[in-house]
Amino acid sequence: MKRCFGTPGIASGLVLRIFQCLFASASIAVMASSSGFSSATSFCYLIAAMGLQVLWSFGLACLDIHALRVKKDLQSQILLSLVVVGDWVTAILALAASSSSAGVMVLLERDTKYCKLDPLLSCNMFQISIAFAFIAWFLLAISSHTVFWLLASLS
């Protein structure tokens, strides 16, 4: 079986999962440290979705570390099916949260100019957090695509 970038159980898969976890954690940290994030439900949803992504990516990174240490092949059909389903669910939630938060930011920044009217809102911090969330989602999309095609090639 050809091993491509992001395959579970190899070093590139571990690096991809670590970066997913780091960017999702950065998104949570920036959003939670900004003032006024609880004013929009989509920002709270972003924190929840990124929290799920942190847990999922950290768990799979631990699985990759274990596989690398004991030199175990993780290319079984059952395990890859579980990873594909988990990746897709997490990716859909992360994309929905990132997109809805970006929509609220457009509303606050451009449409209503509410960010200029209320100096207590940390609109720049919101935008940074949303950017981190989109990067985390993009990395998750890469790994879910890779694992999906790996699973399809095993069938």
Protein Blocks (a to p, Z undefined) as FASTA:
>chain_A
ZZdehiahiaklmmmmmmmmmmmmmmmmmmmmpghklmpmklmmmmmmmmmmmmmmmmmm
mmmmmmmmnopafkbfklmmmmmmmmmmmmmmmmmmmmmmmmmmmmmmmmnommmmmmmb
cfklmmmmmmmmmmmmmmmmmmmmmmmmmmmmmZZ
